[in-house]
Amino acid sequence: MARLIRIHLKHVETTVLLLRRRTQQRTRRRFRMLRTFFMRQMMEMHSNYLHTYAMLRLKHSQVVDTESETSDVDEEPHDKIGVPCTFPSFDSHFFEHVIPELSEEDFLNTLHVTRGTFETLCKQLSPTLRTSDELTQREPAISTEKCVALALNFLASGERLSLIAERFSLPRPRTIKCLKVFCNAVMSTLGRALRQLPQNPVDCNSVAKGFQRESNMPAALVGVLGVCSIPIRSTGEAKNSILRMEYLLDDRMLFRELQLGCGLRATLGPMFSHAPNTLTAIPEFRINSRLVPAFVLAPVYQNYPLRPWLLQRYTDPTAPHEHDFNEVAEHLQELSDCALHRLMSRWSFLSQPLDISFHTASCIITAAAVLHNLLEELSEPHMLEWGNSVDVSKFRAEPLSDSVSEDAESHAALEVRDFLARTISSTEI
């Protein structure tokens, strides 16, 4: 009898306690999966609906869009501070209702930052954004969180400004101004700390040693130059033109310097092509009892002049040490392409033709590079699927006209490059 009771109690414990608990766990798990699936479907339907709505509305408001694009320099006399805007709006409640309900994964895929980093950005930029009349004195007022979310969604999604404007229930001209306010706040708050060429000896030595560990380049390299081109389809001077972006990367593949040009501005001389410049002001490095100037590595076939501080690989290598130098240089240029791919996959707007003016594009691209550096330093998650559709080879820039002839500086650069190449060969294992 006692044995039957024990068996009965054990059966009750198994069926009632364990199985019931497992059933509840399975139910909760299925509920979370269904909730995530439902939210994703709702976001997709919401995005498709807004896209269709925006396309239909664009056909009826081309004149308004053209006027807002040509007046893209913050001068709109008909749009006064404190006067309610009569621009018809579509209240999508995307920021108020959709974003707060996103899971951590969906939040990351929507803004390409985690929720914690988003909150930190809002706290850092809040003192600057709260002083902007564009956000606080106009009706309706835009909160710091909404301004940051709008900007990050534009950078991450790669969608047209008109669709972003509809999603956040704002007219297109004010959306552009909101982006400018955000970018100016990023530059004034974070830009000085993140966009600097290595200057002090400690930073220079750290960058040079980093490149040496990565590629066996003698410790005098302080940066790798890269060039890309981005189409612009806006109206006005930059209509259907190409934005040329030159960028300098350090040993961690962070963006240290940018030079942007478009149209007539694109014919400016390449970075660091003329002396004196910030590179020539850096103290020289001592390598094997010889003083070598700090230099950056320029891409080949871009018509950069050969200077002691501006080197590039051999175009027709013959000697073994020349091949060794080219191998190191090609490895560093591959890292440069990887850095550009990482930037474009994090901020997808760079991989799409820009429907904004050159002035606005320059402001946004510079701030995007600063934000990218910040997120890289914070080890922010970077999902591989973001870059599935990004092909950096499509953004190769056409070389500028070769207007620099050989002179004493180019002969000195040849000697420096030969010395570095022989040093590489002598230190190879």
VOGU-3710 file (C-alpha; in Angstrom, 3 decimals, decimal comma):
1> marlirihlk> 0,000/0,000/0,000  2,781/2,407/0,961  4,565/1,582/-2,267  1,456/2,386/-4,289  1,148/5,716/-2,495  4,797/6,562/-3,244  4,338/5,668/-6,915  1,181/7,784/-7,043  2,919/10,777/-5,478  5,824/10,441/-7,867
11> hvettvlllr> 3,410/10,292/-10,789  1,608/13,414/-9,538  4,930/15,248/-9,145  5,978/14,320/-12,676  2,691/15,133/-14,411  1,495/18,114/-12,403  4,692/19,916/-11,441  7,289/19,210/-14,109  5,080/18,874/-17,175  2,971/21,843/-16,185
21> rrtqqrtrrr> 6,084/23,995/-15,721  7,447/22,923/-19,112  4,099/23,626/-20,732  4,113/27,131/-19,266  7,674/27,726/-20,468  6,789/26,563/-23,982  3,732/28,802/-23,962  5,768/31,839/-22,911  8,409/31,096/-25,524  5,818/30,754/-28,280
31> frmlrtffmr> 4,164/33,945/-27,142  7,460/35,853/-27,385  8,137/34,404/-30,833  4,652/35,317/-32,038  4,976/38,806/-30,571  8,321/39,371/-32,309  6,924/38,013/-35,583  3,851/40,226/-35,277  5,956/43,355/-34,599  8,180/42,641/-37,596
41> qmmemhsnyl> 5,198/42,133/-39,862  3,613/45,339/-38,579  6,841/47,269/-39,185  7,113/45,865/-42,700  3,492/46,711/-43,505  3,956/50,146/-41,946  7,092/50,806/-43,994  5,471/49,599/-47,234  2,414/51,736/-46,633  4,505/54,835/-45,902
51> htyamlrlkh> 6,641/54,182/-48,961  3,553/53,947/-51,201  2,031/57,022/-49,567  5,244/58,996/-49,993  5,635/58,034/-53,645  2,072/59,119/-54,433  2,503/62,336/-52,542  5,851/63,095/-54,186  4,113/63,219/-57,555  1,860/66,008/-56,253
61> sqvvdteset> 4,529/67,953/-54,364  7,509/68,110/-56,715  7,359/71,881/-56,675  7,504/71,966/-52,863  10,394/69,498/-52,817  12,321/71,538/-55,378  11,856/74,754/-53,408  12,957/73,080/-50,166  16,046/71,640/-51,867  17,155/74,933/-53,435
71> sdvdeephdk> 16,648/76,699/-50,082  18,731/74,067/-48,325  21,038/76,624/-46,710  18,854/77,383/-43,709  17,261/80,474/-45,296  13,490/80,113/-45,519  11,901/83,534/-44,955  8,394/82,072/-45,140  9,171/79,628/-42,311  9,475/81,753/-39,176
81> igvpctfpsf> 10,300/80,566/-35,693  7,225/80,333/-33,510  4,753/80,252/-36,405  2,876/76,948/-36,790  3,727/75,192/-40,032  0,803/74,713/-42,422  2,528/71,903/-44,298  0,112/68,947/-44,417  1,381/66,115/-42,229  0,684/62,426/-41,911
91> dshffehvip> 0,698/61,338/-38,271  2,335/57,916/-38,353  3,208/57,697/-34,617  6,327/55,757/-35,599  8,482/57,348/-32,919  5,775/57,460/-30,242  4,262/53,975/-30,666  6,508/51,743/-32,774  10,047/52,421/-31,552  9,280/52,008/-27,806
101> elseedflnt> 7,751/48,578/-28,475  10,676/47,227/-30,488  12,668/44,329/-29,096  16,401/44,834/-28,572  17,175/43,061/-31,847  14,636/45,049/-33,861  15,791/48,293/-32,229  19,372/47,535/-33,274  18,331/46,715/-36,840  16,207/49,874/-37,072
111> lhvtrgtfet> 18,705/52,461/-35,769  21,943/50,400/-35,930  22,699/51,228/-32,298  21,642/49,474/-29,112  19,024/51,032/-26,875  21,632/51,771/-24,215  23,886/53,590/-26,690  20,890/55,517/-28,025  20,091/56,741/-24,514  23,732/57,677/-23,933
121> lckqlsptlr> 23,805/59,667/-27,181  20,653/61,504/-26,170  22,188/62,461/-22,819  25,415/63,692/-24,428  23,689/65,707/-27,157  20,778/66,963/-25,067  22,490/70,159/-23,743  23,233/71,258/-27,317  19,962/70,153/-28,914  17,844/71,819/-26,228
131> tsdeltqrep> 19,301/75,201/-27,151  18,283/74,872/-30,807  15,391/77,161/-31,742  14,629/74,882/-34,684  13,658/72,085/-32,289  12,177/73,975/-29,343  10,642/77,200/-30,709  8,883/75,790/-33,765  5,517/74,025/-33,641  5,355/71,157/-33,058
141> aistekcval> 8,411/71,004/-30,796  10,823/68,120/-31,392  12,300/66,333/-28,399  15,954/65,371/-28,174  15,053/61,687/-28,402  12,950/62,180/-31,534  15,677/64,234/-33,228  18,315/61,574/-32,497  15,992/58,736/-33,582  15,123/60,533/-36,827
151> alnflasger> 18,776/61,130/-37,681  19,883/57,591/-36,846  16,998/56,094/-38,806  17,946/58,166/-41,849  21,615/57,185/-41,562  20,891/53,489/-40,970  17,975/52,828/-43,316  19,264/54,457/-46,501  15,697/55,502/-47,355  14,779/58,764/-49,048
161> lsliaerfsl> 14,277/61,862/-46,960  10,642/62,120/-48,018  9,902/58,711/-46,505  11,769/59,578/-43,288  9,769/62,804/-43,080  6,478/60,912/-43,403  7,573/58,326/-40,854  8,314/60,982/-38,219  5,334/63,190/-39,139  7,424/66,180/-40,199
171> prprtikclk> 7,579/68,237/-43,403  10,592/67,538/-45,561  12,242/70,982/-45,134  12,098/70,656/-41,368  13,438/67,105/-41,533  16,508/68,435/-43,346  16,967/71,127/-40,713  16,556/68,581/-37,935  19,329/66,487/-39,520  21,583/69,545/-39,702
181> vfcnavmstl> 20,962/70,394/-36,058  21,797/66,833/-35,042  24,984/66,752/-37,133  26,165/70,108/-35,810  25,537/68,875/-32,266  27,559/65,720/-32,957  30,466/67,727/-34,346  30,487/70,297/-31,544  30,153/67,642/-28,826  32,140/64,679/-30,165
191> gralrqlpqn> 33,940/65,795/-33,316  37,038/67,343/-31,795  37,892/64,223/-29,819  37,443/61,808/-32,729  38,430/63,583/-35,970  42,077/64,476/-35,528  45,217/63,573/-37,395  47,791/62,074/-34,988  49,713/65,076/-33,670  51,298/64,498/-30,291
201> pvdcnsvakg> 54,253/62,069/-30,075  52,363/59,532/-27,988  49,477/59,259/-30,475  51,842/59,199/-33,470  53,970/56,421/-31,983  50,869/54,419/-31,047  49,444/54,625/-34,580  52,805/53,848/-36,215  53,380/50,851/-33,944  49,860/49,631/-34,681
211> fqresnmpaa> 50,505/49,674/-38,432  53,827/47,909/-37,879  52,155/45,096/-35,940  49,463/44,748/-38,573  51,554/44,864/-41,735  55,297/44,971/-40,933  55,459/48,517/-42,293  58,310/50,390/-40,534  56,993/52,521/-37,678  56,601/55,830/-39,519
221> lvgvlgvcsi> 53,199/55,272/-41,159  50,492/57,384/-39,488  47,557/56,795/-41,839  46,116/55,174/-44,957  44,309/57,302/-47,522  41,191/56,144/-49,325  38,949/57,669/-52,003  35,356/56,959/-52,978  32,582/58,657/-54,938  28,894/58,948/-54,028
231> pirstgeakn> 26,189/60,023/-56,540  24,073/63,093/-55,787  20,681/63,445/-57,468  19,550/66,718/-55,895  18,585/69,872/-57,735  20,671/72,986/-58,159  24,435/73,169/-58,659  25,138/69,563/-57,604  22,349/67,951/-59,646  23,270/64,508/-60,996
241> silrmeylld> 26,896/64,979/-59,972  29,395/62,960/-57,958  30,546/63,673/-54,423  34,218/62,769/-54,021  35,279/61,746/-50,516  38,894/61,384/-49,422  39,452/59,914/-45,986  42,396/59,126/-43,741  42,346/55,979/-41,588  44,479/55,162/-38,560
251> drmlfrelql> 45,742/51,758/-37,429  42,338/50,916/-35,897  40,628/51,809/-39,203  38,969/54,853/-37,632  38,332/57,922/-39,780  40,716/60,716/-38,806  40,314/63,240/-41,637  37,795/63,848/-44,432  37,926/65,997/-47,555  34,715/66,273/-49,557
261> gcglratlgp> 34,279/67,784/-52,993  31,575/67,980/-55,656  31,531/69,598/-59,086  34,063/72,409/-59,078  34,954/71,573/-55,490  36,022/68,083/-56,583  38,953/69,543/-58,516  40,696/70,581/-55,319  44,165/69,139/-54,834  44,457/65,717/-53,198
271> mfshapntlt> 44,878/65,615/-49,433  48,380/66,467/-48,169  49,636/67,097/-51,726  51,048/70,527/-50,866  53,432/71,505/-48,094  53,353/72,728/-45,425  50,514/70,669/-44,011  49,608/68,833/-40,834  51,717/65,831/-41,873  54,914/67,812/-42,380
281> aipefrinsr> 54,494/69,244/-38,870  54,722/65,777/-37,267  58,195/64,954/-35,848  60,310/62,510/-37,830  60,737/58,870/-36,806  64,104/57,176/-36,346  64,357/53,847/-38,173  67,680/51,998/-38,161  69,588/55,178/-37,241  67,918/57,112/-40,073
291> lvpafvlapv> 65,330/59,863/-39,695  62,217/59,154/-41,744  59,337/61,643/-42,082  55,896/60,613/-40,888  53,953/59,559/-43,971  50,591/58,291/-45,154  49,960/55,651/-47,797  47,980/56,880/-50,808  46,034/54,643/-53,225  47,692/53,997/-56,555
301> yqnyplrpwl> 46,159/55,220/-59,848  44,609/58,251/-58,139  47,336/60,625/-59,350  48,588/61,514/-55,904  51,977/63,224/-56,124  54,877/61,256/-54,705  56,180/63,061/-51,641  58,289/61,959/-48,656  55,161/62,272/-46,510  52,793/60,897/-49,203
311> lqrytdptap> 53,895/57,504/-50,529  52,252/54,841/-52,670  53,218/51,427/-53,940  55,442/50,812/-56,934  53,582/50,820/-60,245  56,052/48,457/-61,974  57,985/46,539/-59,308  61,035/44,581/-60,375  63,338/44,098/-57,391  62,346/41,759/-54,509
321> hehdfnevae> 62,185/44,595/-51,976  59,782/46,485/-54,277  57,445/43,484/-54,358  57,670/43,244/-50,555  56,683/46,901/-50,212  53,750/46,441/-52,604  52,543/43,404/-50,689  52,410/45,406/-47,469  50,769/48,377/-49,222  48,123/46,181/-50,862
331> hlqelsdcal> 47,282/44,592/-47,515  46,767/48,039/-45,988  44,589/49,148/-48,906  42,459/46,029/-48,411  41,969/47,096/-44,805  40,944/50,522/-46,105  38,271/48,921/-48,296  37,064/46,911/-45,299  36,791/50,093/-43,226  34,762/51,802/-45,977
341> hrlmsrwsfl> 32,516/48,730/-46,264  31,972/48,776/-42,516  31,087/52,483/-42,571  28,673/52,079/-45,501  27,017/49,007/-44,026  26,475/50,740/-40,678  25,170/53,914/-42,336  23,328/52,696/-45,429  22,534/56,200/-46,684  26,110/56,344/-48,032
351> sqpldisfht> 25,448/53,458/-50,412  22,462/55,218/-52,034  22,333/58,267/-54,330  21,874/61,306/-52,084  18,799/63,476/-52,751  20,241/66,431/-50,813  22,545/69,308/-51,632  26,321/69,062/-51,385  26,405/71,360/-48,342  23,919/69,191/-46,445
361> asciitaaav> 25,602/65,976/-47,582  28,991/67,196/-46,338  27,555/68,021/-42,933  25,828/64,631/-42,594  28,738/62,527/-43,900  31,206/64,183/-41,528  28,946/63,575/-38,537  28,316/59,992/-39,688  32,068/59,316/-39,685  32,367/60,721/-36,164
371> lhnlleelse> 29,474/58,560/-34,951  31,017/55,515/-36,639  34,293/56,116/-34,791  32,437/56,461/-31,504  30,481/53,243/-32,004  33,639/51,368/-33,016  35,402/52,526/-29,853  32,414/51,397/-27,798  32,516/47,968/-29,538  28,927/48,495/-30,630
381> phmlewgnsv> 27,390/45,448/-32,366  27,775/45,441/-36,141  25,616/42,864/-37,904  27,061/41,165/-40,959  23,742/41,214/-42,820  23,801/45,022/-42,894  26,535/44,849/-45,507  25,081/42,135/-47,736  24,067/44,636/-50,417  27,107/46,939/-50,119
391> dvskfraepl> 29,736/46,667/-52,827  32,481/49,250/-52,313  33,901/48,557/-55,782  30,901/50,450/-57,210  32,102/53,593/-55,458  35,584/53,764/-56,980  36,486/57,362/-57,669  37,838/58,594/-60,967  41,400/59,897/-60,618  42,018/63,612/-60,742
401> sdsvsedaes> 44,033/65,094/-63,565  47,766/64,566/-63,167  49,105/68,116/-62,936  52,158/67,524/-60,732  55,499/66,974/-62,436  58,583/65,381/-60,939  60,701/67,632/-58,745  63,145/67,431/-55,869  60,378/66,337/-53,490  59,463/63,356/-55,653
411> haalevrdfl> 63,100/62,241/-55,865  63,377/62,460/-52,078  60,188/60,379/-51,816  61,721/57,686/-54,036  64,680/57,423/-51,681  62,428/57,188/-48,617  60,274/54,507/-50,265  63,332/52,459/-51,282  64,698/52,654/-47,749  61,364/51,513/-46,278
421> artisstei> 61,077/48,705/-48,830  64,560/47,384/-48,020  63,767/47,628/-44,309  60,647/45,513/-44,858  62,650/42,896/-46,756  65,307/42,743/-44,052  62,751/42,225/-41,265  60,666/39,546/-42,978  60,650/36,119/-41,346
//
